[in-house]
């Protein structure tokens, strides 16, 4: 992760929400997908700080 930051490359990390703590020091944005039924999905975008605050609620 530090290498990507050093060479100023963007990286897409796909991980379950309960494992986000592994990469949270290296990311600034989070895009969560939600599919409550099989027909419609939605995408929720937020900063990592907002995501951390919501997890603590």
Beta strands, then each sheet from edge to edge (+ up, - down):
strand 1: 29-34
strand 2: 42-47
sheet 1: 1+ 2-
end
